Amino acid sequence: MSPLITNDAVVLGILMSILIFVFRTAKSPHPFWKKFYKVVPTLLLCYFIPSILNSAGIISGENSRLYFVASRYLLPTSLVLLTISIDLQEIRKLGSKALIMFFAGTFGIIIGGPVAILIMSYFAPSIVGGIGPDAVWRGLATVAGSWIGGGANQVAMKEVFSVSDPLFSAMIAVDVVVANIWMAFLLYGAGIHTRLDTWLKGDTSAISHLQKKIEDYRAQISRIPDLTDAITVVGVGFGVTAISHYLSDIIAPWIQQNADYLEKFSLTSGFFWIIVFATTIALILSFTPLRRLEGVGASRYGSVFLYILVATIGMKMDLLAIFDNPGFFLIGIIWMAIHALILIGVAKWIRAPFFFLAVGSQANVGGAASAPIVASAFHPALAPVGVLLAVFGYAVGTYGAWICGIIMQFASY
């Protein structure tokens, strides 16, 4: 069914109006809004309201090109502007807990799929059945590819396990809806991370130190920007994005033609290279005088672009899709719950702060498009941590998903 509004210019206006409404009410002195935003994080609302409009058929994330534009143009530009003032030495001081939580998340996905199949086989064995290309475990292997790596890994699993097109379409819905619901939980957790850190007994000293250092640096170089400053900030951001696209258009096709075996590492994905080049160039620029662009609000511009991306991601979630294949979604929910329990257990064990749990999880499940969003929910300066961990996800996604698929095959019989 066609959505009520199909013109992307109108849809963009609606999304921007939602952002205005959320940010204005979040700053409102009215007692109702003060109480409301103590419970509901700002970022979560920017994400959830568009999903309601999509589910109600008012707008459509599937028919709109806004997510593509936001993810290909605004996301890399945002990452440049959020990264350009970063202190790489301080990020290194965050330690090994970030990597431990990332791999705990990967392990949770690999184990969670087979366990979810075993649990469902006791209650509804027909749901996890199927033969040949329609075998449910094959379709779930593509979800594992997405949840450990990304879209390229997901497509790779479709080919490796010969998944039928109808089953693959159903699994894409499971992937998108369950992953987005989980992201909503993580965003909510980011809003109450102080309480969660106390419960986890997480050591947040390195994160707090990095945040304070960034804030002190901003205060030191801050000044009122003029038009030249604003154009310079935006120009540098989109300029680096342009270079990233140019280099991606060269290297991705070259690898596809000359080293197609590297596809399993997502190295033939143009989007992968755009994100890698944008982040790498921005890290290099952080050692130059351009680092002082933070003084005229570089990270604020980056945050604006990131929030637009958040709204377009929310617009892609259709909560009503759950009713199309409820059994498949139940498997996905059990699977994600196992992933979450393993992360919580490891975080408790090593006393990792919730930031590492959330970003480690989203670097797996969401990839480079949403890991920096979750990271920036804690502090804009932490967005690059999400990107760096997401790159690991792309690298191990195909291998992890293949192992998960093989185990799920055994669990299905």
Secondary structure by P-SEA (a helix, b strand, c coil): cccccccaaaaaaaaaaaaaaaaaaaacccaaaaaaaacccaaaaaacaaaaaaaaccccccccaaaaaaaacaaaaaaaaacccccaaaaaaccaaaaaaaaaaaaaaaaaaaaaaaaaaacccccccccccccaaaaaaaaaaaaaccaaaaaaaaaaacccaaaaaaaaaaaaaaaaaaaaaaaaaaaaaaaaaaaacccaaaaaaaaaaaaaaaaaccccccaaaaaaaaaaaaaaaaaaaaaaaccaaaaaaccccccccccccaaaaaaaaaaaaaaaaccccccccccccaaaaaaaaaaaaaaaaaaacccccccccaaaaaaaaaaaaaaaaaaaaaaaaacccaaaaaaaaaaaccccccaaaaaaaacccaaaaaaaaaaaaaaaaaaaaaaaaaaaaaaac
